[in-house]
Amino acid sequence: MATSGSIVSAASGVHEELESRHVWGVPTRLAHWFAAISIVGLIATGFYIAWPYAYSQGEAYDNFLMGRVREFHFAFGYVLLVAFLVRIFVFFTGNNYARSGFPFVWRKQWWNQIFEQIHDYLTIRIGKRYVGHNQLGALSYILFVVMMGGAQLLTGFAMYSESNPGGFWDRMVGWVIPLLGGSWQVHQWHHLFTWGLLLFVMIHVYVVVLDSVLLKNGLLSSIITGRKFVRKDDVDSKTWIS
């Protein structure tokens, strides 16, 4: 159910009619937050595993600090895997906002919109407003969350499989280790993907806050409530954005 209201535009000083519209469904929001929590947990525990900056006192058999951190790391990995699969499922079964901004890389118009949005963000300029994802946002999700996040899951569970040769994860993703040249190389790729995800998180938070302030569309709160403030001239995602 949509509700209407008005705000005073800071630029023009006139009232703009707004509509509160449901955009993000519950599965989309849950997948987002579970992925966000798991990524933060994975980065924090992963850095400790790579560079243990704290240690426990006493004999090793009385302590299990590194082992406990690894347990949490693996648990966060499972959470990210579930969120990853749910989001892919929602892409195909959810509303059109769940798949808005789809990368039509073979279309010249899509590239024009990408460069236009990059210019808008670099110059902190209010450009076109999108009810769903804009093309640049969707592209960043695909490159960093889907592709890099998927590679992170593959390399992570491949390393996990080494603790149980011939087990479930060894049969599922054990092939990643010889493909990348061995266990050490898998570790290095896993660390590299971690830095990529950390970069994405920082840019993502900055852009979301910037859009919320400039566009005043409730983007920041929409991932909690599911609702955004929409103007009549916003680019809607009644069909996939093209």
Secondary structure, DSSP 8 states (H G I E B T S, - for coil): --EEEEEE-TTT-SEEEEEEEE-S-HHHHHHHHHHHHHHHHHHHHHHHHHS------S-GGG--HHHHHHHHHHHHHHHHHHHHHHHHHHHHHS-GGGGTT---TT-HHHHHHHHHHHHHHHTT-----BSS--HHHHHHIIIIIIIIHHHHHHHHHHHHHTTSTTSHHHHHHTTHHHHHTSHHHHHHHHHHHHHHHHHHHHHHHHHHHHHHHHH-S-HHHHHHHSEEEE-TTSB--SS---
